[in-house]
Amino acid sequence: MLIIFSIIATALIIKFREQISKKLKIIDHPTEKRKIHNLPTPLIGGLIIIINLLLINTYLFFKNELSNLDITIFIFCLFSFIIGLIDDIKKISSLNKLIIIGLAYMLIGVFDKNLFLEYLYSETLDKFFALNVFNIFFSTLCILLLINAFNLIDGINGLAISVGILWLFCILNYFENINYAFFILISSLLIMLPFNLKGKFFLGDSGSILVGSLVGIFFITSYNLELDFNTNKISLEKIFILFMIPGLDMFRLFLERILHKKNPFSPDDKHLHHYLIKNFDLKKTLLIYLLLIIIPIIVEHFDLIYSLLNISMTVFIYLSLLNYCKKKIIYDKNLKN
């Protein structure tokens, strides 16, 4: 029954996206040069996801299965959605958004210790590390980095939703303590994907911040709930590999901007997906980007090579691909001139 309500709610918001976006004033107008779409586009992706989260929690409530942790997660996700929605309407600086969300996360985390990582396991060193007094700040930093990295990949149709689906599937594979939320959220994202690919609507900041928050908080809480010092299977290396490509691209962008004396949060068209889309069509761009994420995860899952070698090879491939795309753009530009 829940899945039926979810599908209906998702379909209705997509069907009436124009009216809803005009009413809420959440429309992306292509006024900046870096925008690659030509028409005003509704930013209703976040609304679809938060409605589905509300349906999930309502369902759990009436089944007497709604836990304090479920409520805590929903409150944080609702707050993230609202901050993103305000940004979609009025614009908030990236730094201010992260500071507000970070403070909210620390405050909300006081009511449930599962929101903060206590230990991390390194497969390479075969050792657990206690975070002790740093756990609140470290966990908050991880959430904010993930939110920002995910927000940065929301630049071409279908990419952010595809990566969000992939990450949620990985969490399903890594952990056993899974509730209805994952299946409903994955199904709603799958319904949204073809419409997003065609540019019918965008996630918007309300959507990208919300998905980043969801993935981050689901991962941390699931990790804490299933932490076992004897049979732990989620290592620090495995976590790093899962989020490596968006995180690596974010780190490169920030470093380049700082070196060029620019605001590290200033928008531009120098993301990996921008370089890919300038050299390939949308389908090939999505395929290449997703393979960059998926292949290292598969290699790590089957222990085909050492984790550090897996990470090193992926970084090398990422930098080589980036360099190839840059040189090809320059070459094609010279040919035209």
ZIWO-V926235 format. One record per residue. N is the residue number from 1. SS is DSSP state (H for helix, E for strand, - for the rest). PHI is phi as a letter, one per 40 degrees, with the letter a starting at -180 (999 if undefined). Layout:
n = {N,N}
ss = {SS,SS}
phi = {PHI,PHI}
//
This chain:
n = {1,2,3,4,5,6,7,8,9,10,11,12,13,14,15,16,17,18,19,20,21,22,23,24,25,26,27,28,29,30,31,32,33,34,35,36,37,38,39,40,41,42,43,44,45,46,47,48,49,50,51,52,53,54,55,56,57,58,59,60,61,62,63,64,65,66,67,68,69,70,71,72,73,74,75,76,77,78,79,80,81,82,83,84,85,86,87,88,89,90,91,92,93,94,95,96,97,98,99,100,101,102,103,104,105,106,107,108,109,110,111,112,113,114,115,116,117,118,119,120,121,122,123,124,125,126,127,128,129,130,131,132,133,134,135,136,137,138,139,140,141,142,143,144,145,146,147,148,149,150,151,152,153,154,155,156,157,158,159,160,161,162,163,164,165,166,167,168,169,170,171,172,173,174,175,176,177,178,179,180,181,182,183,184,185,186,187,188,189,190,191,192,193,194,195,196,197,198,199,200,201,202,203,204,205,206,207,208,209,210,211,212,213,214,215,216,217,218,219,220,221,222,223,224,225,226,227,228,229,230,231,232,233,234,235,236,237,238,239,240,241,242,243,244,245,246,247,248,249,250,251,252,253,254,255,256,257,258,259,260,261,262,263,264,265,266,267,268,269,270,271,272,273,274,275,276,277,278,279,280,281,282,283,284,285,286,287,288,289,290,291,292,293,294,295,296,297,298,299,300,301,302,303,304,305,306,307,308,309,310,311,312,313,314,315,316,317,318,319,320,321,322,323,324,325,326,327,328,329,330,331,332,333,334,335,336,337}
ss = {-,H,H,H,H,H,H,H,H,H,H,H,H,H,H,-,H,H,H,H,H,H,H,H,-,-,E,E,-,-,-,-,-,-,-,-,-,-,-,-,E,E,-,-,H,H,H,H,H,H,H,H,H,H,H,H,H,H,H,H,H,H,-,-,-,-,-,H,H,H,H,H,H,H,H,H,H,H,H,H,H,H,H,H,H,H,H,H,H,H,-,-,-,H,H,H,H,H,H,H,H,H,H,H,H,H,H,H,H,-,-,-,H,H,H,-,-,-,E,E,E,E,-,-,-,-,E,E,E,E,-,H,H,H,H,H,H,H,H,H,H,H,H,H,H,H,H,H,H,H,H,H,H,-,-,-,-,-,H,H,H,H,H,H,H,H,H,H,H,H,H,H,H,H,-,-,-,-,-,H,H,H,H,H,H,H,H,H,H,H,H,H,H,H,H,H,H,-,-,-,E,-,-,H,H,H,H,H,H,H,H,H,H,H,H,H,H,H,H,H,H,H,H,H,H,-,-,-,-,-,-,-,-,-,-,H,H,H,H,H,H,H,-,H,H,H,H,H,H,H,H,H,H,H,H,H,H,H,H,-,-,-,-,-,-,-,-,-,-,-,-,H,H,H,H,H,H,H,H,-,-,H,H,H,H,H,H,H,H,H,H,H,H,H,H,H,H,H,H,H,H,-,-,-,-,-,H,H,H,H,H,H,H,H,H,H,H,H,H,H,H,H,H,H,H,H,H,H,H,H,H,H,H,H,H,H,-}
phi = {999,c,c,c,c,c,c,c,c,c,c,c,c,c,c,b,c,c,c,c,c,c,c,c,g,b,b,c,c,c,c,c,c,c,c,b,b,b,b,d,b,c,b,b,c,c,c,c,c,c,c,c,c,c,c,c,c,c,c,c,c,c,c,f,b,c,c,c,c,d,c,c,c,c,c,c,c,c,c,c,c,c,c,c,c,c,c,c,c,b,g,b,c,d,c,c,d,c,c,c,c,c,c,c,c,c,c,c,c,c,c,a,c,c,c,b,c,b,b,b,b,b,c,c,c,f,a,c,b,c,c,f,c,c,c,c,c,c,c,c,c,c,c,c,c,c,d,c,c,c,c,c,c,c,b,b,d,g,c,c,c,c,c,c,c,d,c,c,c,c,c,d,c,c,b,b,c,b,b,d,d,c,c,c,c,c,c,c,c,c,c,c,d,c,c,c,c,c,g,c,a,b,c,g,c,c,c,c,c,c,c,d,c,c,c,c,c,c,c,c,c,c,c,c,c,b,c,b,c,c,b,d,b,b,c,d,c,c,c,c,c,c,b,c,c,d,c,c,c,c,c,c,c,c,c,c,c,c,c,c,f,b,c,c,c,c,c,a,b,b,c,d,c,c,c,c,c,c,b,b,c,c,c,c,c,c,c,c,c,c,c,c,c,c,d,c,c,c,d,c,c,c,f,c,a,c,d,c,c,d,c,c,c,c,c,c,c,d,c,c,c,c,c,c,c,c,c,c,c,c,c,c,c,c,c,c,c}
//
